[in-house]
């Protein structure tokens, strides 16, 4: 229980201008962020093959 309380107290607090930008662009940026997170997790766990630089232009 104490660990949960400590984690809650350490939550990130964003500046006001960042909060307004998040609210204004929330839906589009949220989808991009989620897509990037899923991609990175798949890459880390070896669920997708990483392309070598020589194959990228083919």
Biopython code that builds the backbone (N, CA, C, O; Angstrom):
import numpy as np
from Bio.PDB.StructureBuilder import StructureBuilder

atoms = [
    (1, "UNK", "N", (0.827, -1.202, 0.000)),
    (1, "UNK", "CA", (0.000, 0.000, 0.000)),
    (1, "UNK", "C", (0.870, 1.264, 0.000)),
    (1, "UNK", "O", (0.556, 2.244, -0.676)),
    (2, "UNK", "N", (1.945, 1.228, 0.752)),
    (2, "UNK", "CA", (2.832, 2.390, 0.823)),
    (2, "UNK", "C", (3.470, 2.673, -0.535)),
    (2, "UNK", "O", (3.634, 3.831, -0.920)),
    (3, "UNK", "N", (3.832, 1.602, -1.264)),
    (3, "UNK", "CA", (4.450, 1.793, -2.576)),
    (3, "UNK", "C", (3.480, 2.488, -3.531)),
    (3, "UNK", "O", (3.879, 3.382, -4.277)),
    (4, "UNK", "N", (2.216, 2.084, -3.511)),
    (4, "UNK", "CA", (1.206, 2.718, -4.362)),
    (4, "UNK", "C", (1.053, 4.196, -4.000)),
    (4, "UNK", "O", (0.929, 5.045, -4.883)),
    (5, "UNK", "N", (1.062, 4.494, -2.728)),
    (5, "UNK", "CA", (0.944, 5.883, -2.278)),
    (5, "UNK", "C", (2.149, 6.703, -2.744)),
    (5, "UNK", "O", (1.995, 7.832, -3.209)),
    (6, "UNK", "N", (3.354, 6.125, -2.617)),
    (6, "UNK", "CA", (4.566, 6.819, -3.061)),
    (6, "UNK", "C", (4.541, 7.072, -4.563)),
    (6, "UNK", "O", (4.922, 8.150, -5.020)),
    (7, "UNK", "N", (4.091, 6.078, -5.336)),
    (7, "UNK", "CA", (4.024, 6.235, -6.789)),
    (7, "UNK", "C", (3.030, 7.329, -7.163)),
    (7, "UNK", "O", (3.292, 8.117, -8.072)),
    (8, "UNK", "N", (1.897, 7.385, -6.474)),
    (8, "UNK", "CA", (0.901, 8.420, -6.756)),
    (8, "UNK", "C", (1.479, 9.807, -6.486)),
    (8, "UNK", "O", (1.246, 10.739, -7.255)),
    (9, "UNK", "N", (2.218, 9.940, -5.412)),
    (9, "UNK", "CA", (2.774, 11.239, -5.049)),
    (9, "UNK", "C", (3.881, 11.678, -6.001)),
    (9, "UNK", "O", (4.198, 12.865, -6.070)),
    (10, "UNK", "N", (4.475, 10.735, -6.739)),
    (10, "UNK", "CA", (5.540, 11.059, -7.681)),
    (10, "UNK", "C", (5.024, 11.240, -9.101)),
    (10, "UNK", "O", (5.814, 11.288, -10.044)),
    (11, "UNK", "N", (3.711, 11.341, -9.263)),
    (11, "UNK", "CA", (3.161, 11.478, -10.610)),
    (11, "UNK", "C", (3.694, 12.738, -11.288)),
    (11, "UNK", "O", (4.073, 13.709, -10.634)),
    (12, "UNK", "N", (3.708, 12.691, -12.587)),
    (12, "UNK", "CA", (4.237, 13.799, -13.382)),
    (12, "UNK", "C", (3.239, 14.954, -13.390)),
    (12, "UNK", "O", (2.040, 14.752, -13.582)),
    (13, "UNK", "N", (3.740, 16.138, -13.183)),
    (13, "UNK", "CA", (2.903, 17.342, -13.266)),
    (13, "UNK", "C", (3.406, 18.172, -14.447)),
    (13, "UNK", "O", (4.561, 18.597, -14.478)),
    (14, "UNK", "N", (2.516, 18.394, -15.414)),
    (14, "UNK", "CA", (2.883, 19.113, -16.623)),
    (14, "UNK", "C", (2.616, 20.602, -16.457)),
    (14, "UNK", "O", (1.669, 20.988, -15.771)),
    (15, "UNK", "N", (3.445, 21.446, -17.079)),
    (15, "UNK", "CA", (3.191, 22.890, -17.073)),
    (15, "UNK", "C", (1.875, 23.206, -17.794)),
    (15, "UNK", "O", (1.395, 22.412, -18.604)),
    (16, "UNK", "N", (1.315, 24.344, -17.499)),
    (16, "UNK", "CA", (0.016, 24.748, -18.048)),
    (16, "UNK", "C", (0.013, 24.778, -19.573)),
    (16, "UNK", "O", (-0.952, 24.327, -20.192)),
    (17, "UNK", "N", (1.080, 25.303, -20.195)),
    (17, "UNK", "CA", (1.107, 25.386, -21.654)),
    (17, "UNK", "C", (1.126, 23.997, -22.290)),
    (17, "UNK", "O", (0.534, 23.786, -23.349)),
    (18, "UNK", "N", (1.802, 23.059, -21.647)),
    (18, "UNK", "CA", (1.831, 21.690, -22.165)),
    (18, "UNK", "C", (0.446, 21.052, -22.029)),
    (18, "UNK", "O", (-0.004, 20.347, -22.932)),
    (19, "UNK", "N", (-0.220, 21.295, -20.916)),
    (19, "UNK", "CA", (-1.578, 20.768, -20.714)),
    (19, "UNK", "C", (-2.533, 21.279, -21.790)),
    (19, "UNK", "O", (-3.339, 20.513, -22.319)),
    (20, "UNK", "N", (-2.447, 22.561, -22.114)),
    (20, "UNK", "CA", (-3.318, 23.129, -23.146)),
    (20, "UNK", "C", (-3.033, 22.512, -24.509)),
    (20, "UNK", "O", (-3.960, 22.234, -25.270)),
    (21, "UNK", "N", (-1.759, 22.297, -24.823)),
    (21, "UNK", "CA", (-1.390, 21.674, -26.101)),
    (21, "UNK", "C", (-1.896, 20.238, -26.167)),
    (21, "UNK", "O", (-2.374, 19.794, -27.210)),
    (22, "UNK", "N", (-1.792, 19.516, -25.067)),
    (22, "UNK", "CA", (-2.292, 18.138, -25.023)),
    (22, "UNK", "C", (-3.799, 18.121, -25.245)),
    (22, "UNK", "O", (-4.306, 17.286, -25.995)),
    (23, "UNK", "N", (-4.516, 19.030, -24.604)),
    (23, "UNK", "CA", (-5.968, 19.087, -24.771)),
    (23, "UNK", "C", (-6.351, 19.448, -26.198)),
    (23, "UNK", "O", (-7.296, 18.882, -26.747)),
    (24, "UNK", "N", (-5.633, 20.380, -26.803)),
    (24, "UNK", "CA", (-5.953, 20.831, -28.157)),
    (24, "UNK", "C", (-5.666, 19.757, -29.200)),
    (24, "UNK", "O", (-6.415, 19.622, -30.168)),
    (25, "UNK", "N", (-4.601, 18.998, -29.016)),
    (25, "UNK", "CA", (-4.178, 18.009, -30.009)),
    (25, "UNK", "C", (-4.335, 16.576, -29.509)),
    (25, "UNK", "O", (-3.762, 15.649, -30.082)),
    (26, "UNK", "N", (-5.087, 16.402, -28.472)),
    (26, "UNK", "CA", (-5.157, 15.129, -27.771)),
    (26, "UNK", "C", (-5.444, 13.902, -28.597)),
    (26, "UNK", "O", (-4.690, 12.931, -28.532)),
    (27, "UNK", "N", (-6.521, 13.914, -29.379)),
    (27, "UNK", "CA", (-6.927, 12.705, -30.094)),
    (27, "UNK", "C", (-5.883, 12.238, -31.091)),
    (27, "UNK", "O", (-5.494, 11.071, -31.077)),
    (28, "UNK", "N", (-5.429, 13.124, -31.948)),
    (28, "UNK", "CA", (-4.455, 12.751, -32.973)),
    (28, "UNK", "C", (-3.136, 12.320, -32.347)),
    (28, "UNK", "O", (-2.580, 11.286, -32.717)),
    (29, "UNK", "N", (-2.641, 13.099, -31.412)),
    (29, "UNK", "CA", (-1.360, 12.779, -30.785)),
    (29, "UNK", "C", (-1.445, 11.497, -29.966)),
    (29, "UNK", "O", (-0.484, 10.730, -29.911)),
    (30, "UNK", "N", (-2.583, 11.264, -29.335)),
    (30, "UNK", "CA", (-2.759, 10.048, -28.547)),
    (30, "UNK", "C", (-2.663, 8.819, -29.441)),
    (30, "UNK", "O", (-2.020, 7.835, -29.077)),
    (31, "UNK", "N", (-3.295, 8.870, -30.599)),
    (31, "UNK", "CA", (-3.230, 7.737, -31.532)),
    (31, "UNK", "C", (-1.804, 7.516, -32.009)),
    (31, "UNK", "O", (-1.343, 6.377, -32.084)),
    (32, "UNK", "N", (-1.100, 8.600, -32.333)),
    (32, "UNK", "CA", (0.296, 8.479, -32.772)),
    (32, "UNK", "C", (1.160, 7.889, -31.661)),
    (32, "UNK", "O", (1.999, 7.023, -31.908)),
    (33, "UNK", "N", (0.947, 8.362, -30.446)),
    (33, "UNK", "CA", (1.724, 7.889, -29.303)),
    (33, "UNK", "C", (1.470, 6.407, -29.061)),
    (33, "UNK", "O", (2.413, 5.637, -28.877)),
    (34, "UNK", "N", (0.201, 6.004, -29.059)),
    (34, "UNK", "CA", (-0.139, 4.599, -28.841)),
    (34, "UNK", "C", (0.465, 3.717, -29.917)),
    (34, "UNK", "O", (0.988, 2.643, -29.620)),
    (35, "UNK", "N", (0.398, 4.162, -31.165)),
    (35, "UNK", "CA", (0.967, 3.399, -32.273)),
    (35, "UNK", "C", (2.469, 3.241, -32.091)),
    (35, "UNK", "O", (3.009, 2.156, -32.306)),
    (36, "UNK", "N", (3.143, 4.307, -31.701)),
    (36, "UNK", "CA", (4.592, 4.252, -31.498)),
    (36, "UNK", "C", (4.956, 3.332, -30.338)),
    (36, "UNK", "O", (5.914, 2.565, -30.436)),
    (37, "UNK", "N", (4.208, 3.398, -29.251)),
    (37, "UNK", "CA", (4.475, 2.529, -28.098)),
    (37, "UNK", "C", (4.318, 1.064, -28.488)),
    (37, "UNK", "O", (5.171, 0.240, -28.156)),
    (38, "UNK", "N", (3.243, 0.736, -29.186)),
    (38, "UNK", "CA", (3.008, -0.643, -29.618)),
    (38, "UNK", "C", (4.131, -1.106, -30.533)),
    (38, "UNK", "O", (4.619, -2.227, -30.391)),
    (39, "UNK", "N", (4.546, -0.264, -31.464)),
    (39, "UNK", "CA", (5.636, -0.603, -32.379)),
    (39, "UNK", "C", (6.927, -0.883, -31.610)),
    (39, "UNK", "O", (7.604, -1.879, -31.862)),
    (40, "UNK", "N", (7.261, 0.004, -30.671)),
    (40, "UNK", "CA", (8.498, -0.163, -29.906)),
    (40, "UNK", "C", (8.466, -1.430, -29.054)),
    (40, "UNK", "O", (9.480, -2.119, -28.941)),
    (41, "UNK", "N", (7.317, -1.747, -28.454)),
    (41, "UNK", "CA", (7.209, -2.971, -27.662)),
    (41, "UNK", "C", (7.365, -4.207, -28.538)),
    (41, "UNK", "O", (8.047, -5.156, -28.152)),
    (42, "UNK", "N", (6.742, -4.205, -29.709)),
    (42, "UNK", "CA", (6.890, -5.339, -30.624)),
    (42, "UNK", "C", (8.342, -5.501, -31.050)),
    (42, "UNK", "O", (8.847, -6.619, -31.149)),
    (43, "UNK", "N", (9.005, -4.385, -31.300)),
    (43, "UNK", "CA", (10.407, -4.404, -31.715)),
    (43, "UNK", "C", (11.292, -4.961, -30.597)),
    (43, "UNK", "O", (12.162, -5.794, -30.848)),
    (44, "UNK", "N", (11.070, -4.503, -29.371)),
    (44, "UNK", "CA", (11.864, -4.946, -28.229)),
    (44, "UNK", "C", (11.702, -6.445, -27.995)),
    (44, "UNK", "O", (12.673, -7.140, -27.696)),
    (45, "UNK", "N", (10.476, -6.939, -28.133)),
    (45, "UNK", "CA", (10.214, -8.350, -27.860)),
    (45, "UNK", "C", (10.417, -9.240, -29.078)),
    (45, "UNK", "O", (10.101, -10.429, -29.040)),
    (46, "UNK", "N", (10.942, -8.669, -30.156)),
    (46, "UNK", "CA", (11.277, -9.469, -31.326)),
    (46, "UNK", "C", (10.078, -9.935, -32.127)),
    (46, "UNK", "O", (10.165, -10.937, -32.837)),
    (47, "UNK", "N", (8.978, -9.242, -32.029)),
    (47, "UNK", "CA", (7.771, -9.621, -32.760)),
    (47, "UNK", "C", (7.758, -9.070, -34.174)),
    (47, "UNK", "O", (6.945, -9.492, -34.997)),
    (48, "UNK", "N", (8.651, -8.130, -34.465)),
    (48, "UNK", "CA", (8.807, -7.619, -35.825)),
    (48, "UNK", "C", (10.283, -7.653, -36.172)),
    (48, "UNK", "O", (11.146, -7.523, -35.303)),
    (49, "UNK", "N", (10.554, -7.826, -37.433)),
    (49, "UNK", "CA", (11.944, -7.846, -37.880)),
    (49, "UNK", "C", (12.396, -6.417, -38.142)),
    (49, "UNK", "O", (11.676, -5.631, -38.758)),
    (50, "UNK", "N", (13.583, -6.089, -37.675)),
    (50, "UNK", "CA", (14.124, -4.765, -37.997)),
    (50, "UNK", "C", (14.837, -4.867, -39.331)),
    (50, "UNK", "O", (15.606, -5.798, -39.567)),
    (51, "UNK", "N", (14.578, -3.905, -40.200)),
    (51, "UNK", "CA", (15.176, -3.905, -41.534)),
    (51, "UNK", "C", (16.586, -3.349, -41.460)),
    (51, "UNK", "O", (16.860, -2.408, -40.715)),
    (52, "UNK", "N", (17.466, -3.935, -42.231)),
    (52, "UNK", "CA", (18.827, -3.408, -42.281)),
    (52, "UNK", "C", (18.829, -2.171, -43.171)),
    (52, "UNK", "O", (17.994, -2.072, -44.070)),
    (53, "UNK", "N", (19.738, -1.226, -42.951)),
    (53, "UNK", "CA", (19.771, 0.013, -43.745)),
    (53, "UNK", "C", (19.919, -0.228, -45.244)),
    (53, "UNK", "O", (19.405, 0.556, -46.042)),
    (54, "UNK", "N", (20.607, -1.289, -45.643)),
    (54, "UNK", "CA", (20.806, -1.538, -47.071)),
    (54, "UNK", "C", (19.516, -1.964, -47.761)),
    (54, "UNK", "O", (19.385, -1.795, -48.974)),
    (55, "UNK", "N", (18.570, -2.507, -47.018)),
    (55, "UNK", "CA", (17.309, -2.966, -47.602)),
    (55, "UNK", "C", (16.238, -1.878, -47.588)),
    (55, "UNK", "O", (15.199, -2.029, -48.231)),
    (56, "UNK", "N", (16.472, -0.802, -46.877)),
    (56, "UNK", "CA", (15.447, 0.220, -46.688)),
    (56, "UNK", "C", (15.066, 0.914, -47.983)),
    (56, "UNK", "O", (13.924, 1.355, -48.116)),
    (57, "UNK", "N", (15.965, 1.027, -48.931)),
    (57, "UNK", "CA", (15.679, 1.752, -50.165)),
    (57, "UNK", "C", (15.138, 0.863, -51.272)),
    (57, "UNK", "O", (14.832, 1.365, -52.353)),
    (58, "UNK", "N", (15.010, -0.425, -51.046)),
    (58, "UNK", "CA", (14.538, -1.345, -52.091)),
    (58, "UNK", "C", (13.043, -1.406, -52.160)),
    (58, "UNK", "O", (12.492, -2.134, -52.986)),
]
sb = StructureBuilder()
sb.init_structure("model")
sb.init_model(0)
sb.init_chain("A")
sb.init_seg("    ")
for serial, (resi, resn, name, xyz) in enumerate(atoms, 1):
    if name == "N":
        sb.init_residue(resn, " ", resi, " ")
    sb.init_atom(name, np.array(xyz, "f"), 0.0, 1.0, " ", f" {name:<3s}", serial, name[0])
structure = sb.get_structure()
